[in-house]
Amino acid sequence: MIDVWGVMSNSLWVIGLAVLLAIWSWARYAAYEANVKTRVILSQRKYVVALDAGLLLFVAGMVATEDRLWAQVVWGVLGLWVLGHAVVTVRSQKGLPDA
C-alpha cells in the first residue's frame, strides 16, 4: 500500500527545492541578459517573494517529514521567519525595487 502522507509530505520539500532552482535559474538568465550580477536580480521584490515561497514549501516538507519534536519546532520557527520576511517584503512600499 502506498503511504499517501509520506508521498505528500516529501513532495512538499521536493517542489520547494524545484521552485528555488527554477527561480535561481531564471534570475541567472535575467542577469546574463541585463549584464548584471545575479544577486542584483535576486534582490528584486518578485524574486524575493518567489524565493520565500520556495523556502516555505521546503520548510513545510521538512516539518511534515521530521519525527523529532525539537526538530519540528526548529523547522517551524524557521518557517515563521520566512513567512514574516515574505509579509514584510510584500508590504514594504520602499525597499526592494520592482522590475
C-alpha positions in Angstrom: 0.0 0.0 0.0 1.3 3.5 -0.8 1.9 5.8 2.1 0.0 8.8 0.9 1.1 11.0 3.8 4.7 10.2 3.1 4.4 11.0 -0.6 2.6 14.3 0.1 5.0 15.4 2.8 8.1 14.5 0.8 6.6 16.2 -2.3 6.5 19.5 -0.4 10.2 19.8 0.1 10.9 18.4 -3.4 8.6 21.0 -5.0 10.1 23.7 -2.8 13.6 22.9 -4.0 12.4 22.8 -7.6 10.9 26.3 -7.2 14.2 27.5 -5.7 16.2 26.1 -8.5 13.8 27.5 -11.1 13.9 31.0 -9.6 17.7 31.0 -9.4 17.9 29.8 -12.9 15.5 32.4 -14.2 17.4 35.1 -12.3 20.7 33.9 -13.6 19.4 34.2 -17.2 17.9 37.6 -16.5 21.2 38.8 -15.0 23.1 37.5 -18.0 20.7 39.3 -20.4 20.9 42.6 -18.3 24.7 42.2 -17.9 24.5 42.5 -14.1 25.2 40.2 -11.2 22.7 37.5 -10.2 22.3 39.0 -6.7 21.1 42.3 -8.3 18.3 40.4 -10.0 17.6 38.2 -6.9 17.2 41.4 -4.8 14.1 42.4 -6.7 10.8 42.1 -4.9 9.2 39.5 -7.2 12.3 37.2 -6.9 12.4 37.6 -3.1 8.8 36.7 -2.8 9.2 33.7 -5.1 12.3 32.5 -3.1 10.3 32.8 0.1 7.5 30.7 -1.4 10.0 28.0 -2.3 11.6 28.2 1.1 8.2 27.9 2.7 7.4 24.8 0.7 10.8 23.3 1.6 10.4 24.0 5.3 6.8 22.7 5.3 8.1 19.5 3.9 10.8 19.3 6.5 8.3 19.8 9.3 6.0 17.1 7.8 8.7 14.5 7.4 10.5 15.1 10.7 9.8 12.7 13.5 11.6 14.5 16.4 9.6 17.2 18.1 12.5 19.6 18.7 13.4 19.4 15.0 9.8 20.2 14.0 9.9 23.2 16.3 13.2 24.4 14.8 11.9 24.0 11.2 8.6 25.6 12.3 10.4 28.7 13.7 12.4 28.9 10.5 9.2 28.7 8.5 7.6 31.5 10.6 10.7 33.7 10.0 10.5 33.1 6.2 6.8 33.9 6.3 7.4 37.1 8.2 10.1 38.0 5.7 7.7 37.5 2.8 5.0 39.6 4.5 7.4 42.4 5.2 8.7 42.3 1.6 5.2 42.4 0.1 4.0 45.2 2.4 7.1 47.4 2.0 6.4 50.4 -0.1 10.0 51.5 -0.4 12.7 48.9 -0.1 13.3 46.5 -2.8 12.9 47.7 -6.4 10.3 46.3 -8.7 11.3 45.3 -12.2 
